[in-house]
Amino acid sequence: MKLTQLNLAHNNLSVIPSWALTYLHQLQFLHLQNNRISQIRPNTFDETQLNNLQFLHLDHNQVVITL
C-alpha cells in the first residue's frame, strides 16, 4: 500500500519539516490547511521526492515565502 493522500489539517503546525516528506514518492494530495504555518523556506521541498504531488492545500495559514 502506498500513501497517496496525507491530511495534516487542523493540527496547529507552524512549520513544514522537509525530512517528514522525504520518502513519500506516491503522495498526490497534501492537506495542510488551517494550521499556523507562517513561513515556507525555498529549500523546504528540495530533499523530497514528491514527484507525483498534484495538490498542496495551504488555505487558512499565514504563509510568507522567504527568498
Secondary structure, 3 states (H helix, E strand, C coil): CCCCEEECCCCCCCCCCHHHHCCCCCCCEEECCCCCCCEECCCCCCCCCCCCCCEEECCCCCCEECC
